[in-house]
């Protein structure tokens, strides 16, 4: 089986017990703009990766490893991700069949 292209969407957020000065600043700005109903804001990171892997399980393992080793700081951040076959892979296969 050849490698497939996968798209991972990774969400990294501060753990609930970690102070979030960026979130506080955003909340303050929103309130100054008239959005007084905003109670809290937690800032984070969103990353989108396209990677090659033979199976979904292998792709999940790779993304998990990348998150733990580089994309998130496990001491202060949590992460979650979604994984789907990349549409680019489907288009490439369609072109190859023509």
Order of alpha helices (4+ residues) and beta strands (2+ residues): beta-alpha-beta-alpha-beta-alpha
